[in-house]
């Protein structure tokens, strides 16, 4: 008899929901498949940044149809097992917690929109943030698999190529 793996509800949060939290949502959906219900939101939502779409497309993740959302949209819904905060603690407007989350994960990632630079420099910053978030998602997924019962843990690890 095969036991069903419980779906993990997780929300990725940042200030604008235009870059980092959108990337995290896409990676979580990609790695977790049907095992994860991933959402994202921002404190002060701004439109999805075109470079977010571009750099995620470079790794095979299509963000067409994604839109920026307010974190408040998710208040009062069923509890999330995890809220992931992608901002640095000292970042202006940074979310500190999320009502309805059973646990908080902190994955501080540099905001690629901050600072003055040319277009190529900005693109490289977006790629660096993307790669950092992908590593956070991978590490988190491995921790989830290691904490799961043996058969469920093996199923989780198989989804990331272990």
C-alpha positions in Angstrom: 0.0 0.0 0.0 1.4 3.4 -1.1 1.0 6.2 1.4 0.2 9.6 0.0 2.7 12.4 0.6 1.0 15.4 2.3 1.0 18.6 0.2 3.1 21.3 1.7 1.7 24.8 1.6 4.4 27.4 1.4 4.3 31.2 0.7 7.4 33.2 -0.5 7.4 36.8 0.6 9.4 39.9 -0.2 8.7 43.6 -0.5 7.4 43.9 -4.1 6.6 40.4 -5.3 8.2 41.4 -8.6 11.5 39.4 -8.4 12.7 37.2 -5.6 9.4 35.8 -4.2 8.3 35.1 -7.8 11.5 33.2 -8.4 11.1 31.2 -5.2 7.5 30.3 -6.1 8.5 29.0 -9.5 11.4 26.9 -8.1 9.2 25.5 -5.3 6.5 24.5 -7.8 9.1 23.0 -10.2 10.9 20.9 -7.5 7.8 20.1 -5.5 5.3 19.4 -8.3 2.0 18.1 -6.9 3.6 17.8 -3.4 3.8 21.6 -2.9 1.2 24.3 -3.1 3.5 27.4 -3.6 2.3 31.0 -3.5 4.1 34.3 -3.3 3.2 37.8 -2.2 4.6 41.2 -1.5 4.1 43.9 1.1 3.9 46.6 -1.6 3.3 44.6 -4.8 4.8 46.0 -8.1 4.5 44.5 -11.6 6.5 41.4 -12.4 9.9 42.6 -13.6 10.8 41.6 -17.2 14.3 40.4 -16.1 12.6 38.0 -13.7 10.8 36.4 -16.6 13.9 36.4 -18.7 16.3 34.8 -16.2 13.8 32.2 -15.1 13.2 31.4 -18.8 17.0 30.8 -19.1 16.6 27.8 -16.7 13.4 26.5 -18.3 10.8 28.0 -16.1 8.1 30.0 -17.9 6.5 32.7 -15.7 3.9 33.6 -18.3 0.6 34.0 -16.5 2.3 35.0 -13.2 1.3 38.2 -11.7 2.4 40.2 -8.7 0.2 39.8 -5.6 -0.3 41.4 -2.2 0.6 39.2 0.7 -2.7 40.3 2.3 -4.5 38.3 -0.4 -3.6 35.2 1.5 -4.6 36.3 5.0 -7.4 34.2 6.5 -6.8 31.3 4.2 -5.8 27.8 5.4 -2.5 27.8 7.3 0.7 27.6 5.4 3.3 25.2 6.8 6.0 27.6 5.9 6.5 31.3 5.1 9.8 32.1 3.4 11.1 35.6 3.9 13.5 36.4 1.0 14.6 39.9 2.2 17.4 40.9 4.4 16.2 41.9 7.9 17.5 45.5 7.5 15.8 46.0 4.1 13.1 48.7 4.1 9.6 47.3 4.1 10.9 43.8 4.7 8.3 41.3 6.0 9.0 40.1 9.5 6.4 37.4 9.8 3.3 36.0 8.2 0.0 35.4 10.1 -1.1 31.9 9.6 2.3 30.4 8.9 3.3 27.5 11.2 7.1 28.1 10.6 9.2 30.9 9.2 12.2 30.2 6.9 14.7 33.0 6.2 16.4 32.9 2.9 18.0 36.4 2.7 18.7 37.2 -1.0 20.1 40.4 -2.4 17.5 42.5 -4.3 18.8 42.8 -7.9 16.9 46.0 -8.4 19.1 47.9 -5.8 22.1 49.9 -6.8 23.1 51.7 -9.9 24.6 49.7 -12.8 24.4 49.2 -16.5 22.0 46.7 -18.2 24.5 43.9 -18.3 25.4 44.3 -14.6 21.7 44.3 -13.7 21.1 41.1 -15.7 24.0 39.5 -13.9 22.5 40.5 -10.5 19.2 38.9 -11.5 21.0 35.7 -12.4 22.9 35.7 -9.1 19.7 36.2 -7.2 18.0 33.4 -9.2 20.9 31.0 -8.5 20.9 31.8 -4.8 17.2 31.2 -4.5 17.5 27.9 -6.5 20.1 26.8 -4.0 17.9 27.8 -1.0 15.0 25.8 -2.5 17.2 22.8 -3.1 18.6 22.9 0.4 15.1 23.3 1.9 13.7 20.4 -0.1 16.6 18.1 1.0 15.8 19.0 4.6 12.1 18.2 4.1 13.1 14.8 2.6 15.5 14.0 5.4 12.8 14.8 8.0 10.1 12.7 6.2 9.5 9.0 6.9 11.8 6.8 4.8 9.5 6.1 1.9 8.2 9.6 1.7 11.8 11.1 2.0 12.9 8.9 -0.9 10.1 10.2 -3.0 10.9 13.8 -2.2 14.6 13.3 -3.0 13.9 11.6 -6.3 12.1 14.8 -7.5 15.4 16.7 -7.4 17.6 14.1 -9.0 19.3 12.5 -6.0 
